C-alpha cells in the first residue's frame, strides 16, 4: 500500500487525549471490543519494542471507537493508519491516524483515530489492524495474527464503556 492511497482523517485535533464522547444519536447497537486493552497487558512495551507499532487504548461510545496507537520513534516522518473491514475482509478501508501533539517521549510517539460505524443491518463485527510506515519500512500490529475485533451488539444500557476489565 502506498501512503498516498491512505484516506485522510476528517478531523485533526491539536493534541491530548480529549475525545468528544457525547452522543446525541439513538441507536439499537453499540460496539463491544473482544480484546483486552493493550496498554494493560504485561508485555505491552516488549511488543512495541519488537513490532515498532502497538494499539494502546480503546474507548467506545455507542458506535464510535476512539483509540490511541504507540509507534517507535524511528524517524521524524511517519504514516500511521488503521485498516478496517465491516464485511469480514471482503472489502476494507484505510483511515489515517493523526499525531497527538507533544506526545513524543523520545522513545515513542502517540497517534489516534476515531472510527464511526454505521448503524446498519449486516454489520456484526468490525475487524482492524494498525500499519506504520517509516523510513521506507512497513510495520503492522494485527493482534498476533488475529486482527482486532469489535462486535456490534444490542445496547444494554447508556453508559460509556472503556475496554479495561470485562470485555468478552
VMD Tcl script that draws the C-alpha trace (Angstrom):
set ca {
  {0.00 0.00 0.00}
  {1.37 3.38 -0.96}
  {0.96 6.17 1.64}
  {-0.83 8.26 -0.99}
  {-3.64 5.66 -1.04}
  {-4.41 6.16 2.65}
  {-7.61 8.14 3.32}
  {-7.15 11.28 5.35}
  {-8.85 11.59 8.72}
  {-11.77 14.06 8.65}
  {-10.58 15.82 11.80}
  {-7.17 16.86 13.07}
  {-7.23 17.68 16.78}
  {-4.43 19.77 18.21}
  {-3.46 17.11 20.74}
  {-4.26 15.49 24.03}
  {-6.49 12.57 24.87}
  {-9.69 14.62 24.99}
  {-12.20 12.81 22.80}
  {-15.74 14.07 22.29}
  {-17.74 11.27 23.85}
  {-21.14 12.90 23.75}
  {-23.66 11.04 21.70}
  {-26.98 12.53 20.66}
  {-27.82 9.59 18.42}
  {-30.29 6.94 19.42}
  {-29.38 3.54 18.12}
  {-30.12 -0.08 18.82}
  {-26.47 -1.16 18.70}
  {-23.21 -0.44 20.44}
  {-19.64 -1.62 19.99}
  {-18.00 -4.14 22.32}
  {-14.29 -4.99 21.97}
  {-13.33 -8.67 22.11}
  {-9.79 -7.97 23.30}
  {-8.13 -6.63 26.44}
  {-6.96 -3.03 26.22}
  {-3.35 -3.50 25.07}
  {-1.73 -0.91 27.38}
  {-2.82 -3.06 30.35}
  {-1.06 -6.14 29.04}
  {2.10 -7.04 30.94}
  {4.15 -7.29 27.73}
  {2.84 -4.12 26.02}
  {6.23 -2.35 25.93}
  {8.03 -5.54 24.86}
  {5.60 -5.89 21.96}
  {6.15 -2.26 20.98}
  {9.93 -2.78 21.04}
  {9.58 -5.87 18.86}
  {6.88 -4.71 16.39}
  {7.53 -0.91 16.40}
  {3.76 -0.24 16.48}
  {1.08 -1.20 19.01}
  {-2.54 -0.32 19.64}
  {-2.52 1.37 23.05}
  {-6.02 2.17 24.26}
  {-9.61 1.93 23.03}
  {-12.63 3.87 24.29}
  {-16.10 3.05 22.97}
  {-19.13 5.34 22.89}
  {-22.09 3.62 21.18}
  {-20.94 3.22 17.56}
  {-17.80 5.34 17.90}
  {-14.39 3.86 18.56}
  {-11.64 6.19 19.77}
  {-8.15 4.71 20.01}
  {-4.53 5.59 20.56}
  {-1.51 3.94 18.97}
  {2.12 3.95 20.08}
  {4.86 3.88 17.44}
  {8.61 3.74 17.96}
  {10.33 6.97 17.10}
  {12.45 5.58 14.24}
  {12.40 8.77 12.14}
  {10.62 12.11 12.03}
  {8.40 11.31 9.01}
  {5.74 8.71 9.80}
  {2.45 7.50 8.35}
  {0.15 5.56 10.67}
  {-3.20 4.18 9.56}
  {-5.92 1.75 10.52}
  {-7.07 -0.84 8.01}
  {-10.60 -1.96 8.87}
  {-13.43 -4.02 7.43}
  {-17.16 -4.17 8.09}
  {-17.69 -7.34 5.99}
  {-15.02 -9.82 7.17}
  {-12.33 -8.58 4.73}
  {-14.40 -8.81 1.54}
  {-13.64 -5.07 1.35}
  {-11.61 -2.77 3.55}
  {-10.85 0.88 4.10}
  {-7.79 2.71 5.39}
  {-8.13 5.55 7.86}
  {-5.13 7.78 8.60}
  {-4.33 8.21 12.28}
  {-3.34 11.68 13.48}
  {-0.36 12.61 15.63}
  {-1.15 13.75 19.17}
  {0.74 16.98 19.70}
  {3.54 16.86 22.31}
  {3.19 13.09 22.71}
  {6.81 12.27 21.87}
  {8.52 10.57 24.80}
  {11.83 10.30 22.96}
  {11.24 6.58 22.51}
  {7.71 6.61 21.07}
  {5.06 8.87 19.54}
  {1.31 8.61 20.04}
  {-1.21 8.68 17.22}
  {-5.01 8.46 17.45}
  {-8.03 7.68 15.33}
  {-11.81 7.84 15.51}
  {-13.85 5.19 13.75}
  {-17.59 5.76 13.31}
  {-19.51 2.59 12.48}
  {-22.83 2.94 10.62}
  {-25.92 1.58 12.37}
  {-26.86 -0.84 9.61}
  {-28.13 -4.39 9.49}
  {-25.47 -6.89 8.48}
  {-22.62 -5.19 10.35}
  {-21.96 -7.57 13.22}
  {-18.20 -7.23 13.63}
  {-15.51 -4.72 12.78}
  {-12.01 -6.10 12.26}
  {-8.94 -3.87 12.11}
  {-5.16 -3.80 12.15}
  {-2.68 -0.95 12.55}
  {0.02 -0.08 9.98}
  {3.07 2.13 10.44}
  {5.21 3.35 7.51}
  {8.55 4.90 8.38}
  {11.95 5.19 6.67}
  {10.79 3.06 3.71}
  {9.74 0.23 6.07}
  {6.30 -1.09 7.00}
  {5.25 -2.45 10.39}
  {1.91 -3.98 11.44}
  {0.04 -4.65 14.66}
  {-2.65 -7.21 13.87}
  {-3.20 -8.58 17.39}
  {-0.84 -11.53 16.87}
  {-2.40 -12.51 13.52}
  {-5.96 -12.46 14.91}
  {-6.78 -8.84 13.98}
  {-8.57 -6.67 16.48}
  {-12.30 -7.35 16.60}
  {-15.12 -5.17 17.88}
  {-18.63 -6.63 17.91}
  {-21.81 -4.70 17.19}
  {-24.24 -5.80 19.89}
  {-27.68 -4.66 21.10}
  {-27.49 -1.84 23.66}
  {-27.77 -2.95 27.27}
  {-27.57 0.50 28.92}
  {-26.47 4.02 28.04}
  {-23.16 4.22 29.89}
  {-19.94 4.83 28.00}
  {-17.67 1.78 28.18}
  {-13.92 1.65 28.47}
  {-12.35 -1.61 27.40}
  {-10.45 -2.09 30.65}
  {-11.77 -5.09 32.55}
  {-14.79 -7.02 31.27}
  {-14.51 -7.13 27.52}
  {-15.80 -10.50 26.35}
}
mol new
graphics top color blue
foreach p $ca { graphics top sphere $p radius 0.5 }
foreach p [lrange $ca 0 end-1] q [lrange $ca 1 end] { graphics top cylinder $p $q radius 0.2 }
display resetview
